[in-house]
């Protein structure tokens, strides 16, 4: 088993100009759908663009993890930053598929992933009843494993996982510890920081690779200094009514200071914290989160004026942080659980789906199988499980394109 080499990338200089996003109609570029049955509900679990923007990763319940490539014709948009409103909708296909294992808890791309350097093309995933795995984004092969053990020396699944900013460390969040692995030394060797609450998610600033911010299922956010494992959290933030599901750091437009955004399960608030004075949140953003499912949000990496989030009702929530303007677009027919900005193009990826309690008894399923000559897994239920790509920048709009906004 081998890990990866560290190859740095230069910052993309072709990012869209600021103030160009969400100024015209959203244009759907492509979609990938998964069908569900009473036996197997294939709902998505968020999505993350690769750091080089060539592909996107999405886990699907009971169908593993899918890597889907950016449609080839959109590569011209790197230079033009426009797309025709008459462009044909792409039928997105899975390029790489890691088949179903345990339930996917968390996943993260290698931060210097570059398709021109195959050794950098990989991601981490933590799944139920499994250690942390590193997967190859070219052939879906398992590259290596990082194994965390509990206090009775049994392999423990990480609830959260991420890379350090320099890619040289793997951070695993467990029920009672944060474990730190050397990326190039797979196996069980790790350092550990004891925690009192299960770690549910990570966030890091690019300024300081020696500290890490964590969410927990008890609704608190903690900040740890990795150089002082016995010190405990440097500070703790409250304010949420449910377990923390997602954290994001950003330096907002016209600011030199870090803001932390936090979201929680069954909690309709995204909270913004100013890291200079974190005694209380500086702003709240309202979305509908009615379940325990992780509903992702994201801050635009090249125009930090924009915050987007999914919503249990299927809306895409958009906030203009500079002008305090909010917009909600009904993009999905089911829970919108993922929203992620492309790293350099004005493209937004969204995902949908959630678990449904199907009102069909085993006898009804069996009877339908007999009457239709179908297997139980082939009986479809009509819920949307989708990955969709949207153009959010300038486009050559014609008169026949309706404005969603």
C-alpha positions in Angstrom: 0.0 0.0 0.0 1.3 3.4 -0.9 0.0 6.9 0.0 0.7 9.9 -2.1 3.4 12.4 -3.1 2.9 16.1 -2.2 2.7 18.1 -5.3 1.6 21.8 -5.0 -0.6 23.6 -7.4 -0.5 27.3 -8.2 -3.6 29.3 -7.4 -6.1 29.4 -10.3 -5.8 32.9 -11.9 -8.8 32.4 -14.1 -11.5 32.5 -11.5 -14.6 34.6 -12.4 -14.6 38.2 -11.6 -16.4 39.2 -8.4 -20.0 40.4 -8.5 -20.8 38.2 -11.6 -22.5 35.4 -9.7 -26.3 34.9 -9.4 -26.9 37.9 -11.6 -28.8 36.0 -14.3 -31.0 32.9 -14.4 -29.5 29.7 -13.1 -28.9 27.4 -16.1 -28.9 23.6 -15.5 -25.9 22.0 -17.1 -26.3 18.4 -16.3 -27.8 15.8 -14.0 -27.4 12.3 -12.7 -30.3 10.4 -11.2 -30.5 7.3 -9.0 -33.7 5.3 -8.7 -35.0 4.0 -5.4 -37.0 0.9 -4.3 -38.6 0.0 -1.0 -35.7 -2.4 -0.5 -32.9 0.1 -1.5 -33.2 3.8 -1.2 -30.4 5.4 -3.2 -30.3 8.9 -1.9 -27.2 11.1 -2.3 -25.2 12.3 0.7 -23.8 15.7 -0.4 -21.0 16.3 -3.0 -17.5 17.8 -3.1 -15.7 19.1 -6.2 -12.1 18.0 -6.6 -9.6 20.7 -5.9 -8.7 20.9 -9.6 -12.3 21.1 -10.6 -12.2 18.2 -13.1 -14.7 16.0 -11.2 -17.1 15.8 -8.4 -17.5 13.1 -5.7 -20.8 12.1 -4.2 -21.7 9.1 -1.9 -25.0 7.4 -2.6 -26.8 5.4 0.1 -26.4 1.7 -0.6 -24.6 2.4 -3.8 -21.1 3.4 -2.7 -19.3 6.5 -3.9 -19.4 8.0 -7.4 -16.8 10.2 -9.1 -18.4 12.2 -12.0 -16.4 14.2 -14.5 -17.0 17.8 -15.5 -18.6 17.7 -19.0 -15.9 18.1 -21.6 -17.5 21.0 -23.4 -17.4 23.1 -20.2 -13.6 23.1 -20.3 -13.9 26.0 -22.8 -15.6 28.0 -20.0 -12.2 28.2 -18.2 -11.3 30.9 -20.6 -14.6 32.4 -21.7 -16.5 32.3 -18.4 -19.7 32.1 -20.3 -22.0 29.3 -21.5 -24.8 29.3 -24.1 -28.3 29.3 -22.8 -29.1 26.9 -25.7 -26.5 24.3 -24.5 -27.9 20.8 -24.4 -28.3 19.3 -21.0 -25.6 16.8 -20.1 -26.4 13.3 -18.9 -23.8 12.9 -16.2 -22.2 9.5 -16.1 -20.2 7.9 -13.3 -16.5 7.7 -14.3 -15.3 5.9 -11.1 -17.4 3.9 -8.7 -16.4 2.5 -5.4 -19.0 -0.1 -4.6 -21.1 -0.2 -1.5 -19.4 -0.9 1.9 -20.6 0.6 5.1 -22.6 3.8 5.4 -20.3 6.7 4.4 -19.8 9.0 7.4 -17.4 11.5 5.9 -15.1 12.1 2.9 -12.4 14.5 1.8 -10.3 15.1 -1.3 -6.5 15.3 -1.2 -6.0 19.1 -1.1 -3.4 19.2 -4.0 -5.3 16.8 -6.2 -4.3 17.5 -9.9 -5.5 15.2 -12.7 -2.2 15.7 -14.5 -0.4 14.1 -11.5 -2.2 10.7 -11.0 -0.5 10.1 -7.7 -2.4 13.1 -6.2 -5.8 11.9 -7.4 -7.4 10.4 -4.3 -9.8 10.9 -1.5 -10.3 9.8 2.0 -13.6 8.2 3.2 -14.7 6.9 6.5 -17.5 4.3 6.5 -19.4 2.3 9.1 -17.5 -0.7 10.5 -14.4 0.2 8.5 -11.1 2.2 9.1 -10.3 5.3 7.1 -9.6 4.4 3.5 -7.8 6.2 0.8 -9.3 5.6 -2.7 -7.8 6.1 -6.1 -9.8 8.6 -8.2 -8.6 7.0 -11.5 -9.4 3.3 -10.9 -11.4 3.1 -7.7 -8.7 0.9 -6.1 -8.0 1.0 -2.4 -4.6 2.7 -2.0 -4.1 2.4 1.8 -5.8 2.3 5.2 -5.5 4.4 8.4 -6.7 2.3 11.3 -7.8 3.9 14.6 -8.3 1.6 17.6 -10.4 2.1 20.7 -9.5 1.4 24.3 -10.0 -2.4 23.9 -7.8 -2.5 20.8 -10.6 -2.9 18.3 -10.7 -1.1 15.0 -13.0 2.0 15.3 -14.7 3.9 12.5 -14.0 7.6 12.2 -17.1 9.8 12.2 -15.2 12.6 10.6 -12.1 12.8 8.4 -10.0 15.4 6.6 -6.5 16.2 5.5 -4.2 18.8 7.0 -3.8 21.9 4.7 -0.4 20.6 3.5 -1.8 17.1 2.9 0.9 15.6 5.1 -1.5 14.5 7.9 -4.8 12.7 8.1 -7.2 13.8 10.9 -9.7 11.3 12.1 -12.5 12.3 14.4 -13.7 9.5 16.7 -16.1 9.1 19.7 -13.5 9.8 22.3 -10.4 11.1 20.4 -8.9 12.9 17.5 -6.3 10.7 15.8 -3.5 12.2 13.6 -1.9 9.9 11.0 1.1 10.6 8.8 -0.3 10.5 5.2 2.7 8.7 3.9 2.7 6.1 6.7 -0.6 4.1 6.5 -1.5 1.7 9.2 -2.2 2.1 12.9 0.5 4.5 13.9 -1.0 7.8 15.1 -0.9 10.4 17.8 -4.1 11.0 19.7 -6.0 13.8 21.5 -8.6 12.7 24.0 -12.0 14.5 23.7 -15.2 14.3 25.8 -17.6 14.5 22.9 -17.7 12.5 19.7 -16.2 14.4 16.8 -18.7 14.9 14.0 -16.9 17.3 11.6 -13.7 19.3 11.1 -12.8 22.8 9.8 -9.3 24.3 9.3 -8.1 27.8 8.4 -5.3 28.1 5.9 -3.4 30.4 8.2 -2.7 27.9 11.0 -2.1 24.2 10.4 -1.4 23.5 14.1 -5.0 24.0 15.2 -8.3 22.4 14.2 -11.9 23.2 14.9 -14.3 20.4 15.5 -18.1 19.9 15.8 -19.7 17.4 18.2 -23.0 15.6 18.4 -23.8 17.4 21.7 -24.1 20.7 19.8 -20.8 22.3 20.7 -17.9 23.5 18.6 -14.4 23.1 20.1 -11.0 24.4 18.9 -7.9 22.4 19.7 -4.1 23.1 19.5 -2.6 19.9 18.1 0.7 20.7 19.7 -0.8 20.5 23.2 -2.9 17.3 23.3 -3.4 17.4 27.0 -4.6 21.0 27.1 -8.2 20.4 26.1 -10.1 22.8 23.8 -8.8 26.4 23.6 -12.4 27.6 23.3 -15.9 26.2 23.0 -18.9 27.7 21.1 -22.5 27.0 21.7 -25.7 28.3 20.2 -27.1 25.3 18.3 -30.0 23.0 19.4 -28.7 19.9 17.7 -25.5 18.1 16.9 -23.1 19.9 14.7 -23.0 18.5 11.1 -20.9 20.9 9.1 -18.3 23.7 9.6 -16.7 26.1 7.1 -14.1 28.8 7.5 -14.0 31.8 5.2 -12.4 35.2 4.9 -15.3 37.2 3.7 -15.2 39.9 1.0 -13.7 43.2 2.3 -12.4 41.6 5.4 -9.0 40.3 6.6 -10.5 38.2 9.4 -11.7 34.6 9.6 -15.4 33.8 10.0 -16.6 30.4 11.0 -20.0 29.1 9.7 -21.7 26.2 11.6 -24.8 24.1 11.0 -26.5 21.4 13.0 -29.1 18.6 12.6 -32.8 19.5 13.2 -31.6 23.1 13.6 -32.8 25.8 11.2 -29.9 28.1 11.8 -26.5 28.6 10.2 -24.5 30.6 12.6 -21.6 33.0 11.7 -18.8 33.5 14.2 -16.2 36.2 14.1 -12.9 34.6 15.2 -11.7 37.9 16.7 -14.5 37.9 19.2 -16.4 34.6 19.4 -18.5 35.2 22.5 -21.7 35.1 20.4 -22.6 34.6 16.8 -22.6 37.8 14.7 -25.3 36.6 12.3 -27.9 33.9 11.8 -29.1 32.5 8.5 -32.4 30.6 8.3 -32.9 27.3 6.4 -35.2 24.4 6.9 -33.4 21.4 8.5 -36.1 19.0 9.7 -34.1 15.8 10.0 -30.8 14.4 11.4 -29.4 14.4 7.9 -26.3 16.5 7.2 -27.3 19.4 5.1 -24.2 20.9 3.5 -23.5 24.6 2.9 -20.6 26.3 1.2 -18.9 29.7 0.9 -17.8 30.7 -2.6 -14.0 30.2 -2.7 -13.3 33.1 -5.2 -16.1 35.5 -4.2 -16.7 35.1 -0.5 -19.7 37.3 -0.7 -21.9 34.3 -1.4 -23.1 31.6 1.1 -25.3 28.7 -0.2 -27.0 25.9 1.6 -29.3 23.0 0.9 -32.7 22.7 2.6 -35.0 19.8 3.7 -37.8 21.2 1.5 -35.7 21.1 -1.7 -34.7 24.8 -1.8 -31.3 26.2 -2.6 -30.8 29.0 -0.1 -28.5 31.8 -1.3 -27.2 34.6 0.9 -25.4 37.8 -0.3 -23.3 38.3 2.8 -22.2 41.8 1.6 -25.7 43.2 1.2 -27.6 40.9 3.6 -29.9 39.7 0.8 -31.5 36.2 0.9 -33.0 34.2 -2.0 -34.5 30.7 -2.1 -34.8 28.8 -5.3 -36.9 25.6 -5.6 -34.3 23.5 -7.4 -35.2 20.0 -6.2 -38.2 17.8 -5.7 -36.9 16.4 -2.5 -34.4 17.4 0.3 -31.5 19.4 -1.1 -28.7 17.9 1.0 -25.6 19.2 -0.8 -24.4 22.5 -2.3 -20.8 23.0 -3.4 -19.1 25.7 -5.5 -16.7 24.7 -8.3 -13.2 25.9 -7.2 -12.7 28.2 -10.3 -15.7 28.2 -12.6 -19.1 29.8 -11.9 -20.7 26.3 -11.5 -22.6 25.1 -8.5 -23.3 21.4 -7.8 -26.3 20.4 -5.7 -27.5 17.0 -4.6 -30.9 15.7 -3.4 -32.6 12.8 -1.6 -33.3 11.5 1.9 -34.5 8.4 3.7 -38.3 7.9 3.4 -40.4 5.6 5.4 -42.2 3.7 2.6 -45.8 2.8 3.3 -45.7 -0.6 1.8 -45.8 -3.8 3.8 -43.7 -6.9 2.9 -47.0 -8.6 1.7 -47.8 -5.6 -0.5 -44.3 -5.7 -2.0 -44.5 -9.4 -2.5 -47.9 -9.1 -4.2 -46.6 -6.4 -6.5 -43.6 -8.6 -7.4 -46.0 -11.4 -8.4 -48.3 -9.2 -10.4 -45.5 -7.4 -12.3 -42.8 -10.1 -12.5 -40.4 -7.8 -10.8 -37.9 -8.4 -8.0 -38.4 -6.3 -4.8 -35.4 -4.2 -5.6 -36.8 -3.4 -9.1 -40.0 -1.8 -7.7 -39.3 1.9 -7.9 -40.6 4.6 -5.5 -41.0 8.1 -6.9 -38.4 10.2 -4.9 -35.8 12.4 -6.4 -32.2 11.3 -5.8 -30.0 13.5 -8.0 -26.8 15.3 -8.6 -27.2 18.5 -10.7 -24.8 21.1 -12.0 -25.9 24.7 -12.4 -24.3 27.6 -14.2 -24.4 30.6 -11.9 -22.3 33.2 -13.8 -22.8 35.1 -17.0 -24.4 33.3 -19.9 -25.6 34.0 -23.4 -29.3 34.0 -22.4 -32.0 34.1 -25.0 -35.6 35.2 -24.6 -36.8 31.6 -24.0 -34.9 31.1 -20.8 -37.0 31.8 -17.7 -35.3 33.5 -14.7 -35.5 31.2 -11.6 -34.7 34.1 -9.4 
